[in-house]
C-alpha cells in the first residue's frame, strides 16, 4: 500500500466515523426532546442535500418553557456524547429554537411556526432516520 493510498484510506475511515457519530448524536438529541415531551420528532438525513449539515432534528413544543427545557436537555445529550454545541438561538417569543452542532442542527418549533416554515417539506428528499428504540431494533432486524 502506498503512502497516498494509506492516507486516503485513513481519511475515508475518519469520515465514516464522523458520519456515524453525527447520526448517533442526532438520535440522542431526538430522544432527549421526546423525553422532554416534545411532539412529532423527526430526524432527517440531509447528507448530500445540504452543504451546511448532515442531520436535521425537528420537534414541536407546546410552550416556551418546555421548548427551552428540551433544548437544554438536547444540548446536554450532545455534550455528553462528546460533541460541541456551536450555538443556540431563539426568537423573542421562543416560537423557534435552534441548537447548532454543525453536523447536526436541532429545530424546536411551536406548532404554528413549524407549519409555517415546513422544514419537513423543504428537506422532503432526505431519508427519515429511525430514532425510537423500537424503530431502530426493527430496522436492524430487517423489518420496516
CNS distance restraints for C-alpha pairs under 8 A (distance, minus, plus):
assign (resid   1 and name CA) (resid   5 and name CA) 6.14 0.50 0.50
assign (resid   1 and name CA) (resid   6 and name CA) 6.38 0.50 0.50
assign (resid   2 and name CA) (resid   6 and name CA) 6.12 0.50 0.50
assign (resid   3 and name CA) (resid   7 and name CA) 6.07 0.50 0.50
assign (resid   4 and name CA) (resid   8 and name CA) 6.18 0.50 0.50
assign (resid   5 and name CA) (resid   9 and name CA) 6.09 0.50 0.50
assign (resid   6 and name CA) (resid  10 and name CA) 6.13 0.50 0.50
assign (resid   7 and name CA) (resid  11 and name CA) 6.19 0.50 0.50
assign (resid   8 and name CA) (resid  12 and name CA) 6.17 0.50 0.50
assign (resid   9 and name CA) (resid  13 and name CA) 6.19 0.50 0.50
assign (resid  10 and name CA) (resid  14 and name CA) 6.17 0.50 0.50
assign (resid  11 and name CA) (resid  15 and name CA) 6.15 0.50 0.50
assign (resid  12 and name CA) (resid  16 and name CA) 6.17 0.50 0.50
assign (resid  13 and name CA) (resid  17 and name CA) 6.14 0.50 0.50
assign (resid  14 and name CA) (resid  18 and name CA) 6.13 0.50 0.50
assign (resid  15 and name CA) (resid  19 and name CA) 6.16 0.50 0.50
assign (resid  16 and name CA) (resid  20 and name CA) 6.22 0.50 0.50
assign (resid  17 and name CA) (resid  21 and name CA) 6.15 0.50 0.50
assign (resid  18 and name CA) (resid  22 and name CA) 6.12 0.50 0.50
assign (resid  19 and name CA) (resid  23 and name CA) 6.21 0.50 0.50
assign (resid  19 and name CA) (resid  54 and name CA) 7.88 0.50 0.50
assign (resid  20 and name CA) (resid  24 and name CA) 6.18 0.50 0.50
assign (resid  21 and name CA) (resid  25 and name CA) 6.08 0.50 0.50
assign (resid  22 and name CA) (resid  26 and name CA) 6.15 0.50 0.50
assign (resid  22 and name CA) (resid  54 and name CA) 7.37 0.50 0.50
assign (resid  22 and name CA) (resid  55 and name CA) 7.28 0.50 0.50
assign (resid  22 and name CA) (resid 103 and name CA) 5.99 0.50 0.50
assign (resid  22 and name CA) (resid 104 and name CA) 6.40 0.50 0.50
assign (resid  23 and name CA) (resid  27 and name CA) 6.26 0.50 0.50
assign (resid  23 and name CA) (resid  55 and name CA) 6.94 0.50 0.50
assign (resid  24 and name CA) (resid  28 and name CA) 6.16 0.50 0.50
assign (resid  25 and name CA) (resid  29 and name CA) 6.10 0.50 0.50
assign (resid  25 and name CA) (resid  77 and name CA) 7.78 0.50 0.50
assign (resid  25 and name CA) (resid  78 and name CA) 5.87 0.50 0.50
assign (resid  25 and name CA) (resid  81 and name CA) 6.87 0.50 0.50
assign (resid  25 and name CA) (resid  83 and name CA) 7.80 0.50 0.50
assign (resid  25 and name CA) (resid 104 and name CA) 7.44 0.50 0.50
assign (resid  26 and name CA) (resid  30 and name CA) 6.14 0.50 0.50
assign (resid  26 and name CA) (resid  43 and name CA) 6.84 0.50 0.50
assign (resid  26 and name CA) (resid  55 and name CA) 6.53 0.50 0.50
assign (resid  26 and name CA) (resid  56 and name CA) 7.41 0.50 0.50
assign (resid  26 and name CA) (resid  57 and name CA) 6.52 0.50 0.50
assign (resid  26 and name CA) (resid 104 and name CA) 6.10 0.50 0.50
assign (resid  27 and name CA) (resid  31 and name CA) 6.20 0.50 0.50
assign (resid  27 and name CA) (resid  43 and name CA) 7.20 0.50 0.50
assign (resid  27 and name CA) (resid 130 and name CA) 7.89 0.50 0.50
assign (resid  27 and name CA) (resid 131 and name CA) 5.10 0.50 0.50
assign (resid  28 and name CA) (resid  32 and name CA) 6.16 0.50 0.50
assign (resid  28 and name CA) (resid  74 and name CA) 7.51 0.50 0.50
assign (resid  28 and name CA) (resid  77 and name CA) 6.21 0.50 0.50
assign (resid  28 and name CA) (resid  78 and name CA) 7.04 0.50 0.50
assign (resid  28 and name CA) (resid 131 and name CA) 7.93 0.50 0.50
assign (resid  29 and name CA) (resid  33 and name CA) 6.30 0.50 0.50
assign (resid  29 and name CA) (resid  57 and name CA) 7.59 0.50 0.50
assign (resid  29 and name CA) (resid  73 and name CA) 7.94 0.50 0.50
assign (resid  29 and name CA) (resid  74 and name CA) 4.67 0.50 0.50
assign (resid  29 and name CA) (resid  75 and name CA) 7.45 0.50 0.50
assign (resid  29 and name CA) (resid  77 and name CA) 6.09 0.50 0.50
assign (resid  29 and name CA) (resid  78 and name CA) 6.52 0.50 0.50
assign (resid  29 and name CA) (resid 106 and name CA) 7.76 0.50 0.50
assign (resid  30 and name CA) (resid  34 and name CA) 6.14 0.50 0.50
assign (resid  30 and name CA) (resid  41 and name CA) 6.46 0.50 0.50
assign (resid  30 and name CA) (resid  42 and name CA) 7.23 0.50 0.50
assign (resid  30 and name CA) (resid  43 and name CA) 6.98 0.50 0.50
assign (resid  30 and name CA) (resid  57 and name CA) 6.41 0.50 0.50
assign (resid  30 and name CA) (resid  74 and name CA) 7.47 0.50 0.50
assign (resid  30 and name CA) (resid 131 and name CA) 6.77 0.50 0.50
assign (resid  31 and name CA) (resid  35 and name CA) 6.00 0.50 0.50
assign (resid  31 and name CA) (resid 131 and name CA) 7.00 0.50 0.50
assign (resid  31 and name CA) (resid 132 and name CA) 7.05 0.50 0.50
assign (resid  32 and name CA) (resid  36 and name CA) 6.30 0.50 0.50
assign (resid  32 and name CA) (resid  70 and name CA) 6.93 0.50 0.50
assign (resid  32 and name CA) (resid  73 and name CA) 5.89 0.50 0.50
assign (resid  32 and name CA) (resid  74 and name CA) 5.21 0.50 0.50
assign (resid  32 and name CA) (resid  77 and name CA) 6.77 0.50 0.50
assign (resid  33 and name CA) (resid  37 and name CA) 6.58 0.50 0.50
assign (resid  33 and name CA) (resid  38 and name CA) 5.62 0.50 0.50
assign (resid  33 and name CA) (resid  41 and name CA) 7.75 0.50 0.50
assign (resid  33 and name CA) (resid  59 and name CA) 7.39 0.50 0.50
assign (resid  33 and name CA) (resid  70 and name CA) 4.92 0.50 0.50
assign (resid  33 and name CA) (resid  71 and name CA) 7.14 0.50 0.50
assign (resid  33 and name CA) (resid  73 and name CA) 6.92 0.50 0.50
assign (resid  33 and name CA) (resid  74 and name CA) 6.10 0.50 0.50
assign (resid  34 and name CA) (resid  38 and name CA) 5.00 0.50 0.50
assign (resid  34 and name CA) (resid  39 and name CA) 6.72 0.50 0.50
assign (resid  34 and name CA) (resid  41 and name CA) 6.75 0.50 0.50
assign (resid  36 and name CA) (resid  66 and name CA) 7.19 0.50 0.50
assign (resid  36 and name CA) (resid  69 and name CA) 7.15 0.50 0.50
assign (resid  36 and name CA) (resid  70 and name CA) 5.31 0.50 0.50
assign (resid  36 and name CA) (resid  73 and name CA) 7.60 0.50 0.50
assign (resid  37 and name CA) (resid  61 and name CA) 7.59 0.50 0.50
assign (resid  37 and name CA) (resid  66 and name CA) 7.86 0.50 0.50
assign (resid  38 and name CA) (resid  59 and name CA) 6.11 0.50 0.50
assign (resid  38 and name CA) (resid  60 and name CA) 5.42 0.50 0.50
assign (resid  38 and name CA) (resid  61 and name CA) 4.86 0.50 0.50
assign (resid  38 and name CA) (resid  62 and name CA) 7.40 0.50 0.50
assign (resid  38 and name CA) (resid  66 and name CA) 7.81 0.50 0.50
assign (resid  38 and name CA) (resid  67 and name CA) 7.64 0.50 0.50
assign (resid  38 and name CA) (resid  70 and name CA) 7.41 0.50 0.50
assign (resid  39 and name CA) (resid  59 and name CA) 5.90 0.50 0.50
assign (resid  39 and name CA) (resid  60 and name CA) 5.04 0.50 0.50
assign (resid  39 and name CA) (resid  61 and name CA) 6.39 0.50 0.50
assign (resid  40 and name CA) (resid  58 and name CA) 7.78 0.50 0.50
assign (resid  40 and name CA) (resid  59 and name CA) 5.56 0.50 0.50
assign (resid  40 and name CA) (resid  60 and name CA) 6.17 0.50 0.50
assign (resid  41 and name CA) (resid  57 and name CA) 7.16 0.50 0.50
assign (resid  41 and name CA) (resid  58 and name CA) 5.64 0.50 0.50
assign (resid  41 and name CA) (resid  59 and name CA) 4.35 0.50 0.50
assign (resid  41 and name CA) (resid  60 and name CA) 7.05 0.50 0.50
assign (resid  42 and name CA) (resid  56 and name CA) 7.98 0.50 0.50
assign (resid  42 and name CA) (resid  57 and name CA) 5.60 0.50 0.50
assign (resid  42 and name CA) (resid  58 and name CA) 5.17 0.50 0.50
assign (resid  42 and name CA) (resid  59 and name CA) 6.46 0.50 0.50
assign (resid  42 and name CA) (resid 128 and name CA) 7.05 0.50 0.50
assign (resid  42 and name CA) (resid 129 and name CA) 7.59 0.50 0.50
assign (resid  43 and name CA) (resid  55 and name CA) 6.77 0.50 0.50
assign (resid  43 and name CA) (resid  56 and name CA) 5.70 0.50 0.50
assign (resid  43 and name CA) (resid  57 and name CA) 4.46 0.50 0.50
assign (resid  43 and name CA) (resid  58 and name CA) 6.51 0.50 0.50
assign (resid  43 and name CA) (resid 128 and name CA) 5.77 0.50 0.50
assign (resid  43 and name CA) (resid 129 and name CA) 5.25 0.50 0.50
assign (resid  43 and name CA) (resid 130 and name CA) 7.31 0.50 0.50
assign (resid  43 and name CA) (resid 131 and name CA) 7.18 0.50 0.50
assign (resid  44 and name CA) (resid  55 and name CA) 5.62 0.50 0.50
assign (resid  44 and name CA) (resid  56 and name CA) 5.18 0.50 0.50
assign (resid  44 and name CA) (resid  57 and name CA) 6.41 0.50 0.50
assign (resid  44 and name CA) (resid 123 and name CA) 7.54 0.50 0.50
assign (resid  44 and name CA) (resid 126 and name CA) 5.76 0.50 0.50
assign (resid  44 and name CA) (resid 127 and name CA) 5.79 0.50 0.50
assign (resid  44 and name CA) (resid 128 and name CA) 4.66 0.50 0.50
assign (resid  44 and name CA) (resid 129 and name CA) 5.80 0.50 0.50
assign (resid  45 and name CA) (resid  54 and name CA) 6.10 0.50 0.50
assign (resid  45 and name CA) (resid  55 and name CA) 4.75 0.50 0.50
assign (resid  45 and name CA) (resid  56 and name CA) 6.67 0.50 0.50
assign (resid  45 and name CA) (resid 126 and name CA) 5.27 0.50 0.50
assign (resid  45 and name CA) (resid 127 and name CA) 5.45 0.50 0.50
assign (resid  45 and name CA) (resid 128 and name CA) 6.27 0.50 0.50
assign (resid  45 and name CA) (resid 129 and name CA) 6.50 0.50 0.50
assign (resid  46 and name CA) (resid  50 and name CA) 5.68 0.50 0.50
assign (resid  46 and name CA) (resid  53 and name CA) 7.03 0.50 0.50
assign (resid  46 and name CA) (resid  54 and name CA) 5.12 0.50 0.50
assign (resid  46 and name CA) (resid  55 and name CA) 5.51 0.50 0.50
assign (resid  46 and name CA) (resid  56 and name CA) 7.03 0.50 0.50
assign (resid  46 and name CA) (resid 123 and name CA) 7.10 0.50 0.50
assign (resid  46 and name CA) (resid 126 and name CA) 5.16 0.50 0.50
assign (resid  46 and name CA) (resid 127 and name CA) 7.51 0.50 0.50
assign (resid  47 and name CA) (resid  51 and name CA) 7.87 0.50 0.50
assign (resid  47 and name CA) (resid  53 and name CA) 7.06 0.50 0.50
assign (resid  47 and name CA) (resid  54 and name CA) 4.54 0.50 0.50
assign (resid  47 and name CA) (resid  55 and name CA) 7.01 0.50 0.50
assign (resid  47 and name CA) (resid 126 and name CA) 7.89 0.50 0.50
assign (resid  48 and name CA) (resid  54 and name CA) 7.87 0.50 0.50
assign (resid  49 and name CA) (resid 123 and name CA) 7.93 0.50 0.50
assign (resid  49 and name CA) (resid 126 and name CA) 7.28 0.50 0.50
assign (resid  50 and name CA) (resid  54 and name CA) 7.00 0.50 0.50
assign (resid  52 and name CA) (resid 102 and name CA) 7.02 0.50 0.50
assign (resid  52 and name CA) (resid 103 and name CA) 7.60 0.50 0.50
assign (resid  53 and name CA) (resid 102 and name CA) 5.67 0.50 0.50
assign (resid  53 and name CA) (resid 103 and name CA) 4.59 0.50 0.50
assign (resid  53 and name CA) (resid 104 and name CA) 5.90 0.50 0.50
assign (resid  53 and name CA) (resid 105 and name CA) 6.95 0.50 0.50
assign (resid  54 and name CA) (resid 103 and name CA) 5.04 0.50 0.50
assign (resid  54 and name CA) (resid 104 and name CA) 6.01 0.50 0.50
assign (resid  55 and name CA) (resid 103 and name CA) 6.36 0.50 0.50
assign (resid  55 and name CA) (resid 104 and name CA) 4.76 0.50 0.50
assign (resid  55 and name CA) (resid 105 and name CA) 6.48 0.50 0.50
assign (resid  56 and name CA) (resid 104 and name CA) 5.78 0.50 0.50
assign (resid  56 and name CA) (resid 105 and name CA) 5.00 0.50 0.50
assign (resid  56 and name CA) (resid 106 and name CA) 5.89 0.50 0.50
assign (resid  56 and name CA) (resid 107 and name CA) 7.48 0.50 0.50
assign (resid  57 and name CA) (resid 104 and name CA) 7.42 0.50 0.50
assign (resid  57 and name CA) (resid 105 and name CA) 6.21 0.50 0.50
assign (resid  57 and name CA) (resid 106 and name CA) 4.58 0.50 0.50
assign (resid  57 and name CA) (resid 107 and name CA) 6.08 0.50 0.50
assign (resid  58 and name CA) (resid 106 and name CA) 5.97 0.50 0.50
assign (resid  58 and name CA) (resid 107 and name CA) 4.85 0.50 0.50
assign (resid  58 and name CA) (resid 108 and name CA) 5.96 0.50 0.50
assign (resid  58 and name CA) (resid 109 and name CA) 7.72 0.50 0.50
assign (resid  58 and name CA) (resid 119 and name CA) 8.00 0.50 0.50
assign (resid  59 and name CA) (resid 107 and name CA) 6.48 0.50 0.50
assign (resid  59 and name CA) (resid 108 and name CA) 5.02 0.50 0.50
assign (resid  59 and name CA) (resid 109 and name CA) 6.31 0.50 0.50
assign (resid  60 and name CA) (resid  67 and name CA) 7.97 0.50 0.50
assign (resid  60 and name CA) (resid 108 and name CA) 5.64 0.50 0.50
assign (resid  60 and name CA) (resid 109 and name CA) 4.83 0.50 0.50
assign (resid  60 and name CA) (resid 110 and name CA) 5.41 0.50 0.50
assign (resid  60 and name CA) (resid 111 and name CA) 5.76 0.50 0.50
assign (resid  60 and name CA) (resid 114 and name CA) 7.18 0.50 0.50
assign (resid  61 and name CA) (resid  66 and name CA) 6.30 0.50 0.50
assign (resid  61 and name CA) (resid  67 and name CA) 5.34 0.50 0.50
assign (resid  61 and name CA) (resid 108 and name CA) 6.68 0.50 0.50
assign (resid  61 and name CA) (resid 109 and name CA) 6.03 0.50 0.50
assign (resid  61 and name CA) (resid 110 and name CA) 5.18 0.50 0.50
assign (resid  61 and name CA) (resid 111 and name CA) 7.02 0.50 0.50
assign (resid  62 and name CA) (resid  66 and name CA) 6.64 0.50 0.50
assign (resid  62 and name CA) (resid  67 and name CA) 7.31 0.50 0.50
assign (resid  62 and name CA) (resid 110 and name CA) 6.00 0.50 0.50
assign (resid  62 and name CA) (resid 111 and name CA) 7.42 0.50 0.50
assign (resid  63 and name CA) (resid  67 and name CA) 6.17 0.50 0.50
assign (resid  63 and name CA) (resid 110 and name CA) 7.06 0.50 0.50
assign (resid  64 and name CA) (resid  68 and name CA) 6.16 0.50 0.50
assign (resid  64 and name CA) (resid  93 and name CA) 7.27 0.50 0.50
assign (resid  64 and name CA) (resid  94 and name CA) 5.43 0.50 0.50
assign (resid  64 and name CA) (resid  95 and name CA) 7.24 0.50 0.50
assign (resid  65 and name CA) (resid  69 and name CA) 6.14 0.50 0.50
assign (resid  66 and name CA) (resid  70 and name CA) 6.05 0.50 0.50
assign (resid  67 and name CA) (resid  71 and name CA) 6.06 0.50 0.50
assign (resid  67 and name CA) (resid  94 and name CA) 7.59 0.50 0.50
assign (resid  67 and name CA) (resid  97 and name CA) 7.40 0.50 0.50
assign (resid  67 and name CA) (resid 108 and name CA) 6.55 0.50 0.50
assign (resid  67 and name CA) (resid 109 and name CA) 7.71 0.50 0.50
assign (resid  68 and name CA) (resid  72 and name CA) 6.19 0.50 0.50
assign (resid  68 and name CA) (resid  94 and name CA) 7.90 0.50 0.50
assign (resid  68 and name CA) (resid  97 and name CA) 7.66 0.50 0.50
assign (resid  69 and name CA) (resid  73 and name CA) 6.16 0.50 0.50
assign (resid  70 and name CA) (resid  74 and name CA) 6.04 0.50 0.50
assign (resid  71 and name CA) (resid  75 and name CA) 6.05 0.50 0.50
assign (resid  71 and name CA) (resid  97 and name CA) 7.38 0.50 0.50
assign (resid  71 and name CA) (resid  99 and name CA) 6.99 0.50 0.50
assign (resid  71 and name CA) (resid 108 and name CA) 7.51 0.50 0.50
assign (resid  72 and name CA) (resid  76 and name CA) 6.17 0.50 0.50
assign (resid  73 and name CA) (resid  77 and name CA) 6.16 0.50 0.50
assign (resid  74 and name CA) (resid  78 and name CA) 6.21 0.50 0.50
assign (resid  75 and name CA) (resid  79 and name CA) 6.13 0.50 0.50
assign (resid  75 and name CA) (resid  85 and name CA) 6.92 0.50 0.50
assign (resid  75 and name CA) (resid  99 and name CA) 7.36 0.50 0.50
assign (resid  76 and name CA) (resid  80 and name CA) 5.87 0.50 0.50
assign (resid  77 and name CA) (resid  81 and name CA) 6.37 0.50 0.50
assign (resid  78 and name CA) (resid  82 and name CA) 6.62 0.50 0.50
assign (resid  78 and name CA) (resid  83 and name CA) 5.34 0.50 0.50
assign (resid  78 and name CA) (resid  84 and name CA) 7.28 0.50 0.50
assign (resid  78 and name CA) (resid  85 and name CA) 7.51 0.50 0.50
assign (resid  79 and name CA) (resid  83 and name CA) 4.85 0.50 0.50
assign (resid  79 and name CA) (resid  84 and name CA) 6.01 0.50 0.50
assign (resid  79 and name CA) (resid  85 and name CA) 7.18 0.50 0.50
assign (resid  83 and name CA) (resid 101 and name CA) 7.40 0.50 0.50
assign (resid  84 and name CA) (resid 101 and name CA) 6.27 0.50 0.50
assign (resid  85 and name CA) (resid  99 and name CA) 7.23 0.50 0.50
assign (resid  85 and name CA) (resid 100 and name CA) 6.09 0.50 0.50
assign (resid  85 and name CA) (resid 101 and name CA) 4.73 0.50 0.50
assign (resid  86 and name CA) (resid  99 and name CA) 7.87 0.50 0.50
assign (resid  86 and name CA) (resid 100 and name CA) 5.61 0.50 0.50
assign (resid  86 and name CA) (resid 101 and name CA) 5.34 0.50 0.50
assign (resid  86 and name CA) (resid 102 and name CA) 7.08 0.50 0.50
assign (resid  87 and name CA) (resid  98 and name CA) 7.94 0.50 0.50
assign (resid  87 and name CA) (resid  99 and name CA) 5.96 0.50 0.50
assign (resid  87 and name CA) (resid 100 and name CA) 5.18 0.50 0.50
assign (resid  87 and name CA) (resid 101 and name CA) 7.16 0.50 0.50
assign (resid  88 and name CA) (resid  97 and name CA) 7.21 0.50 0.50
assign (resid  88 and name CA) (resid  98 and name CA) 5.59 0.50 0.50
assign (resid  88 and name CA) (resid  99 and name CA) 4.51 0.50 0.50
assign (resid  88 and name CA) (resid 100 and name CA) 6.25 0.50 0.50
assign (resid  89 and name CA) (resid  97 and name CA) 5.66 0.50 0.50
assign (resid  89 and name CA) (resid  98 and name CA) 5.22 0.50 0.50
assign (resid  89 and name CA) (resid  99 and name CA) 6.66 0.50 0.50
assign (resid  90 and name CA) (resid  94 and name CA) 5.48 0.50 0.50
assign (resid  90 and name CA) (resid  95 and name CA) 7.54 0.50 0.50
assign (resid  90 and name CA) (resid  96 and name CA) 5.74 0.50 0.50
assign (resid  90 and name CA) (resid  97 and name CA) 4.30 0.50 0.50
assign (resid  90 and name CA) (resid  98 and name CA) 6.37 0.50 0.50
assign (resid  91 and name CA) (resid  95 and name CA) 6.37 0.50 0.50
assign (resid  91 and name CA) (resid  96 and name CA) 5.98 0.50 0.50
assign (resid  91 and name CA) (resid  97 and name CA) 6.86 0.50 0.50
assign (resid  94 and name CA) (resid 109 and name CA) 7.99 0.50 0.50
assign (resid  94 and name CA) (resid 110 and name CA) 7.88 0.50 0.50
assign (resid  95 and name CA) (resid 108 and name CA) 7.96 0.50 0.50
assign (resid  95 and name CA) (resid 109 and name CA) 5.54 0.50 0.50
assign (resid  95 and name CA) (resid 110 and name CA) 5.05 0.50 0.50
assign (resid  95 and name CA) (resid 113 and name CA) 6.27 0.50 0.50
assign (resid  96 and name CA) (resid 107 and name CA) 6.87 0.50 0.50
assign (resid  96 and name CA) (resid 108 and name CA) 5.53 0.50 0.50
assign (resid  96 and name CA) (resid 109 and name CA) 4.48 0.50 0.50
assign (resid  96 and name CA) (resid 110 and name CA) 6.55 0.50 0.50
assign (resid  96 and name CA) (resid 113 and name CA) 7.04 0.50 0.50
assign (resid  97 and name CA) (resid 106 and name CA) 7.95 0.50 0.50
assign (resid  97 and name CA) (resid 107 and name CA) 5.84 0.50 0.50
assign (resid  97 and name CA) (resid 108 and name CA) 5.03 0.50 0.50
assign (resid  97 and name CA) (resid 109 and name CA) 6.55 0.50 0.50
assign (resid  98 and name CA) (resid 105 and name CA) 6.95 0.50 0.50
assign (resid  98 and name CA) (resid 106 and name CA) 5.54 0.50 0.50
assign (resid  98 and name CA) (resid 107 and name CA) 4.75 0.50 0.50
assign (resid  98 and name CA) (resid 108 and name CA) 6.41 0.50 0.50
assign (resid  99 and name CA) (resid 105 and name CA) 5.75 0.50 0.50
assign (resid  99 and name CA) (resid 106 and name CA) 4.99 0.50 0.50
assign (resid  99 and name CA) (resid 107 and name CA) 6.72 0.50 0.50
assign (resid 100 and name CA) (resid 104 and name CA) 6.47 0.50 0.50
assign (resid 100 and name CA) (resid 105 and name CA) 4.64 0.50 0.50
assign (resid 100 and name CA) (resid 106 and name CA) 6.49 0.50 0.50
assign (resid 101 and name CA) (resid 105 and name CA) 5.90 0.50 0.50
assign (resid 109 and name CA) (resid 113 and name CA) 5.93 0.50 0.50
assign (resid 109 and name CA) (resid 114 and name CA) 5.24 0.50 0.50
assign (resid 110 and name CA) (resid 114 and name CA) 6.21 0.50 0.50
assign (resid 111 and name CA) (resid 115 and name CA) 6.22 0.50 0.50
assign (resid 112 and name CA) (resid 116 and name CA) 6.17 0.50 0.50
assign (resid 113 and name CA) (resid 117 and name CA) 6.18 0.50 0.50
assign (resid 114 and name CA) (resid 118 and name CA) 5.66 0.50 0.50
assign (resid 114 and name CA) (resid 119 and name CA) 7.42 0.50 0.50
assign (resid 118 and name CA) (resid 122 and name CA) 6.56 0.50 0.50
assign (resid 119 and name CA) (resid 123 and name CA) 6.04 0.50 0.50
assign (resid 119 and name CA) (resid 124 and name CA) 7.99 0.50 0.50
assign (resid 120 and name CA) (resid 124 and name CA) 5.53 0.50 0.50
assign (resid 130 and name CA) (resid 135 and name CA) 5.46 0.50 0.50
assign (resid 130 and name CA) (resid 136 and name CA) 5.60 0.50 0.50
assign (resid 130 and name CA) (resid 139 and name CA) 7.78 0.50 0.50
assign (resid 131 and name CA) (resid 135 and name CA) 6.51 0.50 0.50
assign (resid 131 and name CA) (resid 136 and name CA) 6.28 0.50 0.50
assign (resid 132 and name CA) (resid 136 and name CA) 6.28 0.50 0.50
assign (resid 133 and name CA) (resid 137 and name CA) 6.26 0.50 0.50
assign (resid 134 and name CA) (resid 138 and name CA) 6.17 0.50 0.50
assign (resid 135 and name CA) (resid 139 and name CA) 6.12 0.50 0.50
assign (resid 136 and name CA) (resid 140 and name CA) 6.03 0.50 0.50
assign (resid 137 and name CA) (resid 141 and name CA) 6.23 0.50 0.50
assign (resid 138 and name CA) (resid 142 and name CA) 6.28 0.50 0.50
assign (resid 138 and name CA) (resid 143 and name CA) 4.98 0.50 0.50
assign (resid 138 and name CA) (resid 144 and name CA) 6.56 0.50 0.50
assign (resid 139 and name CA) (resid 143 and name CA) 5.31 0.50 0.50
assign (resid 139 and name CA) (resid 144 and name CA) 5.97 0.50 0.50
